[in-house]
Amino acid sequence: MNDLDSQHNNHHNHKINSTKTNTLYNWRIYHPYEDVEKRVCVEVNAWRGLLYRWRFIIPHDYKGIVKWGVGKSGTGIIKDSIKSKIQNGPVKMINGPTVLWFGGNESLSTELSAYLVFEGEPPHYISFGQARDVDGPPYELEGITLGNNTHNHP
């Protein structure tokens, strides 16, 4: 079988934090993803309410992105389209690294998540935030590091 529903049954869903007080956003990691050992899916959604103008942030030179988008929370299944998709970069952050940021203006909730899939060596960090403007960059970021990466992230 090669459909996403059957592939979802073969990967693990790991919540990063079990309490809502530790993070701004609800993060989940799927590994392996789509039965590919070196493929990882990161899911982010709201603990409650809505997340407007959401953005992922990664190092500007990272080349391992397979796909990204939105889908039903907790499933690991990504829809084919994103409403009001936006991408920008490379952009030098004030007193920080050079990054790429991308996302959408479709509101995320407890039932709709943003997904980012990568393969191979993980990025040094993945950050997530919301933008004030429809075409604007993210602010008030929260991030994670993966694997043995101990780099500082925005």
C-alpha positions as CSV (number, residue, x, y, z in Angstrom):
1,M,0.0,0.0,0.0
2,N,1.2,3.5,-0.8
3,D,-1.6,5.8,0.5
4,L,-1.0,8.3,3.2
5,D,-3.6,6.7,5.6
6,S,-1.7,3.4,5.6
7,Q,1.6,5.2,5.9
8,H,0.3,7.1,8.9
9,N,-0.2,3.8,10.8
10,N,3.5,3.0,10.5
11,H,5.0,6.1,12.0
12,H,5.2,7.3,15.6
13,N,3.5,10.4,17.0
14,H,5.6,12.0,19.7
15,K,4.5,15.0,21.6
16,I,7.4,17.2,22.6
17,N,5.7,18.5,25.8
18,S,2.9,17.0,27.8
19,T,1.8,20.2,29.5
20,K,0.3,23.3,27.9
21,T,2.2,25.7,30.1
22,N,5.7,24.9,28.7
23,T,5.1,26.0,25.1
24,L,3.2,28.6,23.1
25,Y,2.3,25.9,20.5
26,N,1.5,22.2,20.5
27,W,4.4,20.3,18.7
28,R,4.4,16.7,17.5
29,I,7.1,14.8,15.7
30,Y,6.5,11.8,13.4
31,H,9.5,9.6,12.8
32,P,9.9,7.7,10.6
33,Y,7.4,9.4,8.3
34,E,5.8,7.7,5.3
35,D,7.8,4.6,6.0
36,V,11.0,6.4,5.2
37,E,13.5,6.0,8.1
38,K,15.4,9.3,7.4
39,R,12.2,11.3,6.9
40,V,10.7,13.4,9.8
41,C,7.4,15.3,10.0
42,V,7.0,18.2,12.5
43,E,3.4,19.2,13.3
44,V,2.5,22.4,15.1
45,N,-1.0,23.6,16.1
46,A,-2.8,25.6,18.8
47,W,-3.4,24.5,22.3
48,R,-6.6,26.5,22.1
49,G,-8.1,29.2,19.9
50,L,-6.7,30.2,16.6
51,L,-3.2,30.9,15.2
52,Y,-3.3,33.5,12.5
53,R,-0.7,34.1,9.8
54,W,1.6,31.1,10.9
55,R,5.2,30.8,9.8
56,F,8.0,28.2,10.0
57,I,11.6,29.4,10.2
58,I,14.6,27.4,9.2
59,P,18.3,28.1,8.5
60,H,18.7,29.8,5.1
61,D,21.0,27.1,3.8
62,Y,19.0,24.0,4.7
63,K,18.2,21.8,1.7
64,G,16.3,18.9,3.2
65,I,12.7,20.1,3.0
66,V,10.4,17.5,1.3
67,K,7.1,19.3,1.7
68,W,5.0,21.5,4.0
69,G,1.4,22.4,4.4
70,V,-1.6,22.0,6.6
71,G,-3.8,19.1,7.6
72,K,-6.1,17.7,10.2
73,S,-4.3,17.7,13.7
74,G,-2.9,14.5,15.0
75,T,-3.0,12.7,11.6
76,G,0.3,13.5,10.0
77,I,-1.6,13.9,6.7
78,I,-0.9,17.0,4.7
79,K,-3.4,18.6,2.3
80,D,-2.2,19.4,-1.2
81,S,-2.9,23.2,-1.0
82,I,-2.4,26.0,1.4
83,K,-4.6,29.1,1.4
84,S,-2.6,32.3,1.0
85,K,0.8,30.6,0.9
86,I,3.8,32.9,1.6
87,Q,7.6,32.4,1.5
88,N,10.5,34.8,2.0
89,G,14.2,34.7,2.4
90,P,17.0,34.5,2.9
91,V,16.5,37.2,5.5
92,K,19.0,38.3,8.2
93,M,17.3,38.5,11.6
94,I,18.3,41.4,13.8
95,N,21.2,40.2,15.9
96,G,20.5,36.7,14.6
97,P,21.1,34.2,11.9
98,T,20.0,34.3,8.2
99,V,16.8,32.4,7.8
100,L,14.0,31.3,5.4
101,W,10.5,31.7,6.6
102,F,7.3,30.3,5.0
103,G,3.8,29.6,6.0
104,G,0.2,30.5,5.4
105,N,-2.6,32.9,6.4
106,E,-5.1,30.1,6.9
107,S,-5.8,30.0,10.7
108,L,-4.6,27.0,12.6
109,S,-6.5,25.6,15.5
110,T,-6.7,22.5,17.7
111,E,-8.1,20.7,14.7
112,L,-5.9,22.1,11.9
113,S,-2.1,21.9,12.0
114,A,0.9,23.1,10.1
115,Y,3.2,20.4,8.9
116,L,6.9,20.5,7.8
117,V,8.5,17.3,6.4
118,F,12.3,16.9,5.9
119,E,14.6,14.1,5.0
120,G,18.2,13.4,5.9
121,E,20.2,15.5,8.3
122,P,17.8,17.6,10.3
123,P,18.0,21.4,10.3
124,H,19.9,22.9,13.2
125,Y,16.6,24.3,14.4
126,I,13.0,24.7,13.4
127,S,11.2,27.8,14.8
128,F,7.5,28.7,14.5
129,G,5.6,32.0,15.0
130,Q,2.9,34.2,13.8
131,A,3.1,37.3,11.7
132,R,1.4,40.7,12.4
133,D,0.8,41.3,8.8
134,V,-0.6,39.1,6.0
135,D,2.7,39.3,4.0
136,G,4.9,39.9,7.0
137,P,7.6,37.9,8.9
138,P,7.0,36.0,12.1
139,Y,7.5,37.4,15.6
140,E,7.5,35.9,19.1
141,L,9.2,32.7,17.9
142,E,9.3,29.3,19.6
143,G,11.8,26.7,18.4
144,I,13.1,23.2,18.7
145,T,16.4,21.6,17.9
146,L,16.6,18.0,16.6
147,G,19.1,15.2,16.9
148,N,22.5,16.1,18.2
149,N,22.2,19.7,17.1
150,T,22.9,22.1,20.0
151,H,23.0,25.3,18.0
152,N,21.2,28.4,19.2
153,H,18.1,29.1,17.3
154,P,15.9,32.2,16.9
